[in-house]
Amino acid sequence: MDDEKLRGWLEQLHAELGLVDTPDEEEAARLRQLAGDIREALGRGDDREGQYGSLAASLREAVARFEASHANAALLMREVIDELAYMGI
């Protein structure tokens, strides 16, 4: 997958995270942090490893936490993780 498609997935995931409504403040804080990590990755330059390396780890952790409560967001996270792995990140 090329960077443009990956960026599209990340933008879609960022939008999905903005739609998630949770009464649990700790979970909401984690979702905000992940959304911030995505914004930061999207704002970086062409250094793939620097741009996406830490985000991949954050997404792997988030999938485990949110899979049951936020299925759509978790599905998008898995898609991004798979594409980052395909890119060698």
Buried (B, 14 or more C-beta within 10 A) or exposed (E): BEEEEBEEBBEEBBEBBEEBEBEEEEBEEBBEEBBEBBEEBBEEEEEBEEBBEEBBEBBBEBBEBBBEEBEEBBEBBBBBBEBBEEBEB
